[in-house]
Amino acid sequence: MIRNEPWPEGTPAWVDLNVPDHLAAHAFYAGLFGWEFLPPAGPEMGFYSMSHRGGKMIAGVAQSEEPAAWTTYLATDDIEATLAKAAEAGGQVLVGPETIEPFGRFAAVLDPVGAVFGLWQAKEHIGSNVVNEPGAVIWNESYGLDLEAAKAFYGHVFDYEFGEMSQPGFEFVTIAPPGGEPVGGLGGPGSKPEGTEPAWFVYFATEDTEKAVERVVELGGSVLSDPRPSPFGTMATVAGPSGEVFVLMSTAEPVSQVTD
């Protein structure tokens, strides 16, 4: 559950949130997950702040005029090489690469099916230190309308191995580094939450999805899909007060096995 070394290439390493009001987001996620926040940076950095538990980093929050959304950052050992592969495979570089000393380097990419993701090359900041436990990230997956195009793109960029989980009317594969355990997923037709655009979705673990959904509403968020059972735990798709979409998931076992 705790990691202090850089994440393997292709693994979701970090998530952060852009919202129009960072203080309102702090209040919402502190109330929902019990997050604490480091002092924010200045306005030139979007008041960027990291949430943590006992000094173990969980996620970032920034203030932005862009539509509120969570971003998943995939680990890379060489950001220039990864961006070159992304461009070869039809991706579009939106931001970067940029360096944030002494923490690391980042970029933002639009994949060929319309989902935005980030890249993170770690220096002092490896990304998330705590995962797979209540109040922390437990899973990341991308949804679009063309699974084969997504597989071709991410397979070229990260050499992922794909685990088939599709069913009639539902297209989905897990992604894993070569020879490794699944670290996320790619969805196609039938898997994308209704009313959402292609995107990388962040799943946060919770001890009790039903109670967490009630708390979301109490704190000013909304419910997009009611709690539903799955082989991996009870899930619900919700939105924060600014409209950012994420998934709550209760589970007894970690979904990703990538740890120290």
Secondary structure as GFF3:
##gff-version 3
##sequence-region A 1 260
A	DSSP	beta_strand	12	19	.	.	.	ID=ss1
A	DSSP	alpha_helix	22	33	.	.	.	ID=ss2
A	DSSP	beta_strand	36	37	.	.	.	ID=ss3
A	DSSP	three_ten_helix	43	45	.	.	.	ID=ss4
A	DSSP	beta_strand	49	53	.	.	.	ID=ss5
A	DSSP	beta_strand	56	63	.	.	.	ID=ss6
A	DSSP	beta_strand	69	75	.	.	.	ID=ss7
A	DSSP	alpha_helix	79	88	.	.	.	ID=ss8
A	DSSP	beta_strand	92	100	.	.	.	ID=ss9
A	DSSP	beta_strand	104	110	.	.	.	ID=ss10
A	DSSP	beta_strand	116	122	.	.	.	ID=ss11
A	DSSP	beta_strand	137	143	.	.	.	ID=ss12
A	DSSP	alpha_helix	147	158	.	.	.	ID=ss13
A	DSSP	beta_strand	161	164	.	.	.	ID=ss14
A	DSSP	beta_strand	172	176	.	.	.	ID=ss15
A	DSSP	beta_strand	184	187	.	.	.	ID=ss16
A	DSSP	beta_strand	199	205	.	.	.	ID=ss17
A	DSSP	alpha_helix	209	218	.	.	.	ID=ss18
A	DSSP	beta_strand	222	228	.	.	.	ID=ss19
A	DSSP	beta_strand	234	239	.	.	.	ID=ss20
A	DSSP	beta_strand	245	250	.	.	.	ID=ss21
###
